[in-house]
């Protein structure tokens, strides 16, 4: 029977070690992050017969909330959840051990990394891959936290159902905002896309669908100043003075890198906080690699296909580095690579 990944709403820590009760081996690679980059790295690392561990709070990463994936080569249409379920099963089939742990630090002692979880559990690995991805950017306006779960949401997939027949606003104009709006249009009676730019920044494919949808209205060149409401969201005030009555607000204003672990170890990042990697996905620290949306790789395209590609490259680089460290010839890879 295939083991199912958990949704963000009903996760249970079924692979977390009981503190100080179980001794774990020294892994060849410790992967921090369970999205496409981390899972891809685990699949390839397993094929290199590397002892692999994945540490993640959400198996499948943020992509599991994506309602429709239509641009992953070889798959006409699927959901983010189903795609990551497949990757999860593949990584398990190739021997990866997956721990539902929040990693809070890692350090290098005597050429072995000690990886520490919030639970207090510690793990050891000969190399580390950072594939922690991005966190959703907030509005950073007064009382924002007060309305979370009271009409303010950062996940259209999770909360769209609760706004059936309501009037909602999607804040943002990129791909994530467009996808959220196209999901919400089937629930909401009226939907506003509210953004600071003069026009949508999403892919033309999404833009065309939005412009042909009758219950979506765009409001451009504005920013939100405040949320109106006592206990629940009742509307918003824009910086041009306009007040809009809303039952719900969905924030889709982009993401920022989850790079706190990188900072701890002195890993170099660019001015936006993305981890700088070379063509081998290597950072400036020996035996520390990075892949996926958190890196400067793939021209920052930040797609599932590029994250998976970077994960595969990282696994190959790690395999070569470990072989060379042991004095073995890494120039000839196994057949099929």
C-alpha positions as CSV (number, residue, x, y, z in Angstrom):
1,X,0.0,0.0,0.0
2,X,1.3,3.4,-0.9
3,X,1.9,5.8,2.0
4,X,0.0,9.0,1.5
5,X,1.5,12.4,2.1
6,X,-0.4,14.7,4.5
7,X,-2.2,17.8,3.5
8,X,-1.3,21.0,5.2
9,X,-4.5,20.8,7.2
10,X,-4.1,17.3,8.8
11,X,-0.4,16.6,9.1
12,X,0.7,14.1,11.6
13,X,4.4,13.5,12.6
14,X,4.4,9.7,11.8
15,X,8.1,9.6,11.0
16,X,9.5,11.9,13.8
17,X,11.9,10.1,16.1
18,X,11.1,9.9,19.8
19,X,13.7,12.1,21.4
20,X,17.0,10.3,22.4
21,X,15.4,6.9,21.9
22,X,16.6,5.8,18.4
23,X,20.1,6.1,17.1
24,X,20.3,7.1,13.4
25,X,23.1,6.4,11.0
26,X,25.4,8.9,9.4
27,X,23.6,9.7,6.1
28,X,25.5,10.5,2.9
29,X,23.2,13.4,2.3
30,X,20.8,15.2,4.5
31,X,18.1,17.0,2.5
32,X,16.4,19.9,4.3
33,X,13.1,20.5,2.5
34,X,10.5,18.1,1.0
35,X,9.4,19.9,-2.1
36,X,10.2,19.1,-5.8
37,X,13.9,19.9,-5.4
38,X,14.4,17.9,-2.2
39,X,12.4,14.9,-3.5
40,X,14.2,14.9,-6.9
41,X,17.6,15.0,-5.1
42,X,16.5,12.0,-3.0
43,X,15.4,10.0,-6.1
44,X,18.7,10.6,-7.8
45,X,20.8,10.1,-4.6
46,X,19.0,6.8,-4.1
47,X,20.0,5.7,-7.6
48,X,23.6,6.5,-6.7
49,X,23.1,4.3,-3.6
50,X,23.6,7.1,-1.2
51,X,22.1,6.8,2.2
52,X,19.6,9.7,2.1
53,X,17.4,11.5,4.6
54,X,14.8,14.2,4.0
55,X,13.8,16.6,6.8
56,X,10.6,18.5,6.2
57,X,7.6,19.9,8.0
58,X,5.3,19.5,5.0
59,X,5.9,16.4,2.9
60,X,5.6,17.7,-0.7
61,X,6.3,21.3,0.2
62,X,4.1,24.3,-0.7
63,X,3.3,22.9,-4.1
64,X,0.7,20.5,-2.6
65,X,-1.7,23.4,-2.3
66,X,-1.6,24.1,-6.1
67,X,-4.9,23.1,-7.6
68,X,-3.8,22.6,-11.2
69,X,-0.4,21.8,-12.7
70,X,-0.4,21.9,-16.5
71,X,3.2,22.7,-17.5
72,X,5.2,19.8,-16.1
73,X,6.5,17.9,-19.1
74,X,5.0,14.5,-19.7
75,X,1.9,15.2,-17.6
76,X,-1.0,16.9,-19.2
77,X,-2.8,18.0,-16.0
78,X,-2.5,17.1,-12.4
79,X,-2.7,18.6,-8.9
80,X,0.3,19.7,-6.9
81,X,-0.7,17.2,-4.3
82,X,-0.9,14.2,-6.7
83,X,2.4,15.2,-8.4
84,X,4.2,15.3,-5.0
85,X,2.6,12.1,-3.9
86,X,4.3,10.4,-6.9
87,X,7.7,12.0,-6.1
88,X,7.3,11.1,-2.5
89,X,6.7,7.4,-3.4
90,X,9.6,7.4,-5.8
91,X,12.0,8.8,-3.2
92,X,10.8,6.1,-0.7
93,X,11.2,3.4,-3.3
94,X,14.8,4.5,-3.8
95,X,15.5,4.2,-0.1
96,X,15.1,7.7,1.3
97,X,14.2,8.1,4.9
98,X,11.7,10.9,5.5
99,X,11.5,12.7,8.9
100,X,8.8,15.2,9.6
101,X,11.0,17.5,11.5
102,X,11.6,21.3,11.6
103,X,15.4,21.8,11.3
104,X,16.7,24.7,13.4
105,X,20.4,24.4,12.9
106,X,23.3,22.5,11.4
107,X,27.0,22.6,11.9
108,X,30.1,21.0,10.5
109,X,32.4,19.1,13.0
110,X,35.2,16.9,11.8
111,X,33.7,16.8,8.2
112,X,30.4,15.5,9.5
113,X,27.3,17.8,9.7
114,X,25.2,17.6,12.8
115,X,21.6,18.5,11.9
116,X,19.4,19.6,14.8
117,X,15.6,19.5,14.8
118,X,13.3,21.7,16.9
119,X,12.2,18.5,18.7
120,X,15.7,18.0,20.0
121,X,16.5,15.1,17.7
122,X,19.9,15.3,16.0
123,X,21.0,13.7,12.8
124,X,24.4,13.4,11.1
125,X,25.2,13.6,7.4
126,X,28.3,13.9,5.2
127,X,26.7,16.5,3.0
128,X,23.7,18.8,3.2
129,X,21.2,20.0,0.6
130,X,19.2,23.2,1.4
131,X,15.9,23.0,-0.5
132,X,13.7,25.0,2.0
133,X,11.9,27.0,-0.7
134,X,10.1,30.3,-0.1
135,X,7.6,31.6,2.5
136,X,4.5,33.6,1.5
137,X,4.9,37.3,1.8
138,X,2.5,39.2,4.0
139,X,0.8,42.5,3.4
140,X,2.6,44.1,6.4
141,X,-0.3,46.4,7.2
142,X,-1.9,47.2,10.7
143,X,-3.9,44.4,12.3
144,X,-3.1,41.9,9.6
145,X,-2.5,39.1,12.0
146,X,-5.8,39.9,13.8
147,X,-7.8,38.8,10.7
148,X,-5.9,35.6,9.8
149,X,-8.6,32.9,9.8
150,X,-11.3,35.6,10.1
151,X,-11.6,36.4,6.4
152,X,-7.9,36.8,5.7
153,X,-6.2,33.8,4.0
154,X,-2.9,33.0,2.4
155,X,-4.2,29.7,0.8
156,X,-7.0,29.8,-1.8
157,X,-6.9,26.0,-2.2
158,X,-7.5,25.6,1.6
159,X,-10.2,28.2,2.1
160,X,-12.0,28.8,-1.2
161,X,-15.0,26.7,-0.2
162,X,-15.8,29.0,2.8
163,X,-16.5,31.9,0.4
164,X,-19.1,30.4,-1.8
165,X,-21.4,33.1,-3.0
166,X,-19.3,35.8,-1.3
167,X,-17.3,38.8,-2.5
168,X,-13.6,38.4,-2.2
169,X,-10.4,40.1,-3.2
170,X,-7.1,38.6,-4.4
171,X,-4.1,40.8,-3.6
172,X,-1.3,40.5,-6.1
173,X,-0.8,40.3,-9.9
174,X,1.6,37.5,-10.5
175,X,1.1,33.8,-11.4
176,X,0.1,32.8,-7.9
177,X,-2.5,35.5,-7.7
178,X,-3.9,34.5,-11.1
179,X,-4.2,30.8,-10.2
180,X,-5.9,31.7,-6.9
181,X,-8.4,34.0,-8.7
182,X,-9.2,31.3,-11.3
183,X,-9.9,28.9,-8.5
184,X,-12.0,31.3,-6.4
185,X,-14.1,32.4,-9.4
186,X,-16.0,29.2,-9.1
187,X,-17.0,29.9,-5.5
188,X,-17.2,33.7,-5.2
189,X,-20.1,35.7,-6.6
190,X,-17.7,38.6,-7.2
191,X,-13.9,38.7,-7.2
192,X,-11.5,41.6,-7.3
193,X,-7.9,41.3,-8.3
194,X,-6.1,44.2,-6.5
195,X,-2.5,45.0,-7.4
196,X,0.0,47.8,-7.4
197,X,1.0,47.4,-11.0
198,X,-0.8,48.8,-14.1
199,X,-1.4,45.3,-15.4
200,X,-1.2,41.7,-14.5
201,X,2.4,40.3,-14.3
202,X,1.3,36.6,-14.8
203,X,1.8,34.4,-17.8
204,X,-0.3,35.3,-20.9
205,X,-2.1,32.0,-20.6
206,X,-3.5,32.9,-17.1
207,X,-4.1,36.6,-18.1
208,X,-6.3,35.5,-21.0
209,X,-8.4,33.3,-18.8
210,X,-8.9,36.1,-16.2
211,X,-9.9,38.7,-18.8
212,X,-12.5,36.4,-20.2
213,X,-14.1,35.7,-16.8
214,X,-17.2,37.7,-16.1
215,X,-17.1,37.8,-12.3
216,X,-13.5,39.0,-12.0
217,X,-12.7,42.7,-11.9
218,X,-9.2,44.2,-11.8
219,X,-8.2,47.2,-9.7
220,X,-4.7,48.3,-10.6
221,X,-2.1,50.9,-9.4
222,X,-3.2,50.7,-5.8
223,X,-2.0,49.4,-2.5
224,X,-3.9,48.3,0.6
225,X,-3.7,50.7,3.5
226,X,-5.9,48.8,6.0
227,X,-8.5,46.1,6.6
228,X,-12.0,47.1,7.7
229,X,-13.8,45.0,10.3
230,X,-14.4,44.3,13.9
231,X,-14.2,40.6,14.4
232,X,-14.3,39.5,10.8
233,X,-13.1,41.1,7.5
234,X,-15.6,43.5,6.1
235,X,-13.6,45.3,3.5
236,X,-10.4,47.2,2.7
237,X,-9.2,50.8,2.3
238,X,-6.9,51.5,-0.6
239,X,-4.2,54.2,-0.8
240,X,-6.3,56.2,-3.3
241,X,-9.1,56.5,-0.7
242,X,-11.4,53.8,-2.2
243,X,-13.3,51.5,0.2
244,X,-14.3,48.1,-1.0
245,X,-16.7,45.8,0.8
246,X,-15.2,42.3,1.0
247,X,-16.1,39.1,2.8
248,X,-12.6,37.6,2.3
249,X,-9.1,38.6,1.3
250,X,-6.6,36.2,-0.3
251,X,-3.0,37.4,-0.2
252,X,-0.9,36.3,-3.2
253,X,1.9,38.9,-3.2
254,X,4.9,36.6,-3.8
255,X,7.3,34.9,-1.6
256,X,10.6,35.4,0.2
257,X,13.5,32.9,0.7
258,X,13.5,30.7,3.8
259,X,17.2,31.2,4.3
260,X,17.7,31.4,8.1
261,X,19.7,28.2,8.1
262,X,22.0,29.5,5.3
263,X,22.8,32.6,7.3
264,X,23.8,30.5,10.4
265,X,26.5,28.8,8.4
266,X,27.7,31.8,6.5
267,X,26.4,30.7,3.1
268,X,26.6,33.5,0.6
269,X,23.3,35.0,-0.6
270,X,22.4,37.7,-3.1
271,X,20.8,41.0,-2.2
272,X,17.3,39.5,-2.2
273,X,18.3,36.6,0.1
274,X,18.6,33.8,-2.4
275,X,21.4,31.3,-1.9
276,X,24.2,31.7,-4.5
277,X,25.0,28.5,-6.2
278,X,27.3,27.5,-9.1
279,X,26.3,25.2,-12.0
280,X,26.8,22.2,-9.8
281,X,24.4,23.6,-7.2
282,X,27.3,24.1,-4.8
283,X,27.4,26.9,-2.3
284,X,30.5,28.6,-1.0
285,X,30.7,26.0,1.9
286,X,32.2,22.6,1.1
287,X,29.6,19.8,0.9
288,X,26.7,22.2,1.3
289,X,24.5,22.4,-1.8
290,X,21.2,24.1,-2.5
291,X,18.4,23.6,-5.0
292,X,14.9,24.9,-5.9
293,X,13.2,28.2,-5.5
294,X,15.6,29.4,-2.7
295,X,18.6,29.5,-5.1
296,X,19.9,31.9,-7.8
297,X,19.9,28.9,-10.2
298,X,17.9,28.4,-13.4
299,X,17.7,32.2,-13.8
300,X,15.3,32.3,-10.8
301,X,12.5,30.8,-13.0
302,X,11.1,29.1,-9.9
303,X,9.1,26.4,-11.5
304,X,8.5,22.8,-10.5
305,X,10.5,21.5,-13.5
306,X,13.5,23.7,-12.7
307,X,13.4,22.8,-9.0
308,X,13.4,19.1,-9.9
309,X,16.3,19.6,-12.4
310,X,18.3,21.4,-9.7
311,X,17.7,18.6,-7.3
312,X,19.0,16.0,-9.8
313,X,22.1,18.1,-10.5
314,X,22.7,18.5,-6.8
315,X,22.5,14.8,-6.2
316,X,25.0,14.1,-9.0
317,X,27.4,16.8,-7.6
318,X,27.1,15.3,-4.1
319,X,27.8,11.8,-5.4
320,X,30.9,13.0,-7.2
321,X,32.2,15.0,-4.3
322,X,31.8,12.1,-1.9
323,X,33.5,9.7,-4.3
324,X,36.4,12.1,-4.7
325,X,36.6,12.5,-0.9
326,X,37.0,8.8,-0.6
327,X,39.7,8.7,-3.3
328,X,37.5,7.0,-5.9
329,X,37.1,7.8,-9.5
330,X,33.9,9.9,-10.0
331,X,34.5,10.7,-13.7
332,X,32.5,7.7,-14.9
333,X,29.0,7.6,-13.6
334,X,26.7,4.6,-13.5
335,X,24.9,3.7,-16.8
336,X,21.9,5.9,-17.4
337,X,23.3,9.1,-15.9
